[in-house]
Structures are given as C-alpha cells and as structure tokens.
Amino acid sequence: MHKHILIPTEGSQLSTDALEKALAFAKEIGAKATVLTVVEPFHIFSTNIDQLESTREEYDRHSQQAADRILADAGARARMHGVDCHTTQVTNHEPAKAIIDTAAQRGCDLIAMASHGREGFTAFMVGSVTMKVLAHSKTPVLVYR
C-alpha cells in the first residue's frame, strides 16, 4: 500500500478540496504526505495578469506570500487530520515537471491531485497540469474531480 503521498496544490478551491480528500486518505492508510506548491518564475513577456501588473520584485514577494499562505494552510489541515506532513515550494515554469520531479526526489509512491475538469477543445487549448502529470509520471496518480 502507499506510504508517502505527494499532494500538489495551488490554493484554488478545487485543489483545497483534493487536499482534504488526500489527507483523509493518507490518515486512513497510515501514509505520510508532502504538500507541494509550484511557483512560476517571473517572465518579462507574459500573459499572466499578475506578472503584467508587477515588477519582478513585487511578483516575487506576492508569489512567496501566496505560497507561504497555501503551505501554512495545508500544514494546519494535515495536523487536524493527524497526518505526518512536510510542505515544500519549488519554482519552475513547468508545474507538471516540478510535480513529477518532486515525487521522485521525495520518494513518494502516489501523487494525489485535483483535476479542473476541462474537456474537449478547452482542455486541448489550455492544457492541463493534471493531464501532463498523468501522461509523464512513473508514479501512480490519484485524480480528484
């Protein structure tokens, strides 16, 4: 059975719901958890509204504060569930790769994450971090919809 679950989150309601479910599952099976948030680095040419309205320093400060908030909340939720949990943040312009690499580096035997439920043309055009993780991960992935 699984002993170490990686739970990626970006703080959205869907990710938070998946975090809750994954922590409950970890408690049920006696697994520990690592919660990961991935921050995209600042890009000079970007379509990300946060980056278009910010200087690099403002973006970095805002991103760090958001990551700290997300991980503090995740740690508190893990304590409420009674799950041994570590939190980590990485900066990477490819969140799916960061998730897969972190699972391998931390020795995780399961990745549990949310799916935003995009289908058809929207999923094709926007892409999906979850779909990329599913396609490229050697670690099993549990998807919460």
Disulfide bonds with the S-S distance in Angstrom:
none
